[in-house]
Amino acid sequence: MITTTLAPSRTVLLGVTASDTHAVANQLICRHLRGHGFHVVNLGVCTPLTEFADALDREPDIAAVLIGSLNGHAYEDLRELPELRRKGRLRRPVILGGNISVGAHKQAGDRLRLATLGIDHILTDVDSLLPLLDTLPTARVQEGRHG
């Protein structure tokens, strides 16, 4: 008898920044990820960073935190990230996607400000999400590496 064991799906945490109500992109990305075998914990829209941290505490197998922002206020909404990380929370790669700042013309400084907060990856194209997730270690490996 031949038995096959399916590899467990990887888990990601998905949500939209605290001041952003754009639900359509969130739902489309959730469906896209699930269609590619990911288990998605979707917190939905208007999600404060503390809710991402609380979800990560409840779900230790989360490999990455995916945060969307379409209204361009990501920097303001993610200002607590350095403090949460200092407290040992949100110890997973944080990936920000969408519109990273207000206005049509983006500046190099916009990315730098977000990186300074501790955003690990900034994506403006959803097609780069799956290849990026494929490069990240599993949650258990990350825990061992970061504490």
Summary of the structure (lengths in Angstrom):
residues: 147
radius of gyration: 15.4
end to end distance: 41.7
largest distance: 61.2
contacts: 427
relative contact order: 0.18
helix: 41%
strand: 18%
